[in-house]
Amino acid sequence: MIKLVDGEDFSINIINNICFITFSSPSTRNAISLRMSAVMQEISWKKENNLSIFQKFLADNNCLLIVVQSSVKGIFSSGGNLSDLKNASKELCQNYASSIKAFCKLLHSCSIPSVTLLAGSAYGGGAELALATDFRWSIGKKSDLHFTQMRFAIPAGWGGMSRLAELCPQLSHKKISAMIIGRHSIFYEQMVNLNLIDNTFLNIKNCYRALNEWRDNIEQAPLDIRNDLMHRLNIKETYQLEEYDNEIFNKYFLNFEHKKRITTFFAKRNNNAKD
Ligand SMILES: CC[C@@H](C(=O)O)C(=O)SCCNC(=O)CCNC(=O)[C@H](O)C(C)(C)COP(=O)(O)OP(=O)(O)OC[C@H]1O[C@@H](n2cnc3c(N)ncnc32)[C@H](O)[C@@H]1OP(=O)(O)O
């Protein structure tokens, strides 16, 4: 295990090329504290070569997948730490939301796929955190998002409203505002209908098995194609994307590696047929 953040309530480790970001604060139901936000700020800040400490950590340790998870049963996160926010001054909290927002942005803008494992509820900023990753996998069917921010008279501040629009093109900006104002919850079935849940597992064991399989498949993909494919996320215009996809297909079609893998496929099939 390679560690970047080693807190009792918040840790970031790489195990077998998978980066696990784990929230483990049962006493606050995984509320995001001022200290966690300061750590997020520190590791999201771009430094050498325009890379943040977090991105450098992922690159140096050949990370292939990022997993955001909770180790507390029945809850993903209760959102902003309300006790911290109640006790601290506005000055002390001035970087609080922007740091968490920067970390959320890093998760979906970096070129490594990310997934949140949900096995319970996410409230307020916790729901925004769950929206930050590319994918959401549910363990069981009790995962839900609760936009409770307006209970505390603030809008969503960690990038969740734009992420929701990005992930669910069927939700207009007006609908999203209305959902926040009206303190809506999105329960499991509706999350599935909105394509916010990409996969559901019966238990954590099956989920980790699928994660490992995913990691292995990524590892087996040649690095240059991996980089070319992940670069697609930087291309915004549809016509440019089509051109780019043609270009990278032609670059790899029937080159040495393509031919070699077709040959290996037939060799394996013939061997299996003999057994
Ligand atoms: C700026 C942040 C803002 C944003 O931008 O979005 C937000 O995130 S606003 C906060 C949104 N969060 C909420 O609305 C959730 C508030 N919490 C609850 O509704 C409930 O606690 C719960 C999460 C549904 C869990 O309920 P339950 O299982 O019944 O446990 P308890 O209520 O008894 O809580 C246990 C324990 O945890 C503490 N707790 C819970 N949430 C938070 C929080 N967000 N911040 C700090 N501490 C939290 C709660 O106070 C209890 O502590 P003790 O009383 O010391 O046992």
The ligand as an SDF file (V2000), in Angstrom:
LIG
                    3D

 56 58  0  0  0  0  0  0  0  0999 V2000
  -21.0730   23.7310    3.2800 C   0  0  0  0  0  0  0  0  0  0  0  0
  -21.5240   22.3520    3.2100 C   0  0  0  0  0  0  0  0  0  0  0  0
  -22.8930   22.2050    2.6480 C   0  0  0  0  0  0  0  0  0  0  0  0
  -22.8370   22.1140    1.1910 C   0  0  0  0  0  0  0  0  0  0  0  0
  -22.1460   22.8780    0.5230 O   0  0  0  0  0  0  0  0  0  0  0  0
  -23.5240   21.3010    0.6430 O   0  0  0  0  0  0  0  0  0  0  0  0
  -23.5220   20.9730    3.1970 C   0  0  0  0  0  0  0  0  0  0  0  0
  -23.0870   19.8860    2.9910 O   0  0  0  0  0  0  0  0  0  0  0  0
  -24.8850   21.2390    4.1550 S   0  0  0  0  0  0  0  0  0  0  0  0
  -24.9440   19.7540    5.1210 C   0  0  0  0  0  0  0  0  0  0  0  0
  -25.7710   18.7530    4.4580 C   0  0  0  0  0  0  0  0  0  0  0  0
  -25.9250   17.6490    5.3460 N   0  0  0  0  0  0  0  0  0  0  0  0
  -27.0980   17.2960    5.8870 C   0  0  0  0  0  0  0  0  0  0  0  0
  -28.1290   17.8700    5.6440 O   0  0  0  0  0  0  0  0  0  0  0  0
  -27.0480   16.0670    6.7860 C   0  0  0  0  0  0  0  0  0  0  0  0
  -27.1600   16.4500    8.2540 C   0  0  0  0  0  0  0  0  0  0  0  0
  -27.2310   15.2370    9.0650 N   0  0  0  0  0  0  0  0  0  0  0  0
  -28.3500   14.4890    9.1870 C   0  0  0  0  0  0  0  0  0  0  0  0
  -29.3980   14.8010    8.6270 O   0  0  0  0  0  0  0  0  0  0  0  0
  -28.2560   13.2290    9.9870 C   0  0  0  0  0  0  0  0  0  0  0  0
  -27.2430   13.3710   10.9520 O   0  0  0  0  0  0  0  0  0  0  0  0
  -27.9570   11.9780    9.1190 C   0  0  0  0  0  0  0  0  0  0  0  0
  -26.7340   12.1680    8.2320 C   0  0  0  0  0  0  0  0  0  0  0  0
  -29.2180   11.6540    8.2900 C   0  0  0  0  0  0  0  0  0  0  0  0
  -27.6340   10.7680   10.0150 C   0  0  0  0  0  0  0  0  0  0  0  0
  -28.7210   10.5660   10.8900 O   0  0  0  0  0  0  0  0  0  0  0  0
  -28.5870    9.4980   12.0920 P   0  0  0  0  0  0  0  0  0  0  0  0
  -28.0530    8.2090   11.5550 O   0  0  0  0  0  0  0  0  0  0  0  0
  -29.8710    9.4870   12.7960 O   0  0  0  0  0  0  0  0  0  0  0  0
  -27.4180   10.0550   13.0110 O   0  0  0  0  0  0  0  0  0  0  0  0
  -27.3980   11.4010   13.8610 P   0  0  0  0  0  0  0  0  0  0  0  0
  -28.2040   12.4760   13.2660 O   0  0  0  0  0  0  0  0  0  0  0  0
  -27.6340   11.0840   15.2910 O   0  0  0  0  0  0  0  0  0  0  0  0
  -25.8450   11.8380   13.6670 O   0  0  0  0  0  0  0  0  0  0  0  0
  -24.8420   11.0690   14.2660 C   0  0  0  0  0  0  0  0  0  0  0  0
  -23.7200   12.0130   14.6280 C   0  0  0  0  0  0  0  0  0  0  0  0
  -23.1920   12.5650   13.4140 O   0  0  0  0  0  0  0  0  0  0  0  0
  -23.2020   13.9850   13.5040 C   0  0  0  0  0  0  0  0  0  0  0  0
  -23.3980   14.5500   12.1710 N   0  0  0  0  0  0  0  0  0  0  0  0
  -24.2910   14.1610   11.2480 C   0  0  0  0  0  0  0  0  0  0  0  0
  -24.1990   14.9220   10.1720 N   0  0  0  0  0  0  0  0  0  0  0  0
  -23.2020   15.8030   10.4050 C   0  0  0  0  0  0  0  0  0  0  0  0
  -22.6330   16.8700    9.6440 C   0  0  0  0  0  0  0  0  0  0  0  0
  -23.0430   17.1480    8.4160 N   0  0  0  0  0  0  0  0  0  0  0  0
  -21.6590   17.5760   10.2210 N   0  0  0  0  0  0  0  0  0  0  0  0
  -21.1940   17.3020   11.4670 C   0  0  0  0  0  0  0  0  0  0  0  0
  -21.6990   16.2870   12.2240 N   0  0  0  0  0  0  0  0  0  0  0  0
  -22.6860   15.5730   11.6970 C   0  0  0  0  0  0  0  0  0  0  0  0
  -24.3710   14.2910   14.4320 C   0  0  0  0  0  0  0  0  0  0  0  0
  -24.2480   15.5680   14.9620 O   0  0  0  0  0  0  0  0  0  0  0  0
  -24.2280   13.2050   15.4580 C   0  0  0  0  0  0  0  0  0  0  0  0
  -23.2110   13.5510   16.3600 O   0  0  0  0  0  0  0  0  0  0  0  0
  -23.4330   13.3860   17.9500 P   0  0  0  0  0  0  0  0  0  0  0  0
  -24.6440   14.1880   18.2990 O   0  0  0  0  0  0  0  0  0  0  0  0
  -22.1710   13.9280   18.5470 O   0  0  0  0  0  0  0  0  0  0  0  0
  -23.6320   11.9260   18.1700 O   0  0  0  0  0  0  0  0  0  0  0  0
  1  2  1  0
  2  3  1  0
  3  4  1  0
  3  7  1  0
  4  5  2  0
  4  6  1  0
  7  8  2  0
  7  9  1  0
  9 10  1  0
 10 11  1  0
 11 12  1  0
 12 13  1  0
 13 14  2  0
 13 15  1  0
 15 16  1  0
 16 17  1  0
 17 18  1  0
 18 19  2  0
 18 20  1  0
 20 21  1  0
 20 22  1  0
 22 23  1  0
 22 24  1  0
 22 25  1  0
 25 26  1  0
 26 27  1  0
 27 28  2  0
 27 29  1  0
 27 30  1  0
 30 31  1  0
 31 32  2  0
 31 33  1  0
 31 34  1  0
 34 35  1  0
 35 36  1  0
 36 37  1  0
 36 51  1  0
 37 38  1  0
 38 39  1  0
 38 49  1  0
 39 40  1  0
 39 48  1  0
 40 41  2  0
 41 42  1  0
 42 43  1  0
 42 48  2  0
 43 44  1  0
 43 45  2  0
 45 46  1  0
 46 47  2  0
 47 48  1  0
 49 50  1  0
 49 51  1  0
 51 52  1  0
 52 53  1  0
 53 54  2  0
 53 55  1  0
 53 56  1  0
M  END
$$$$
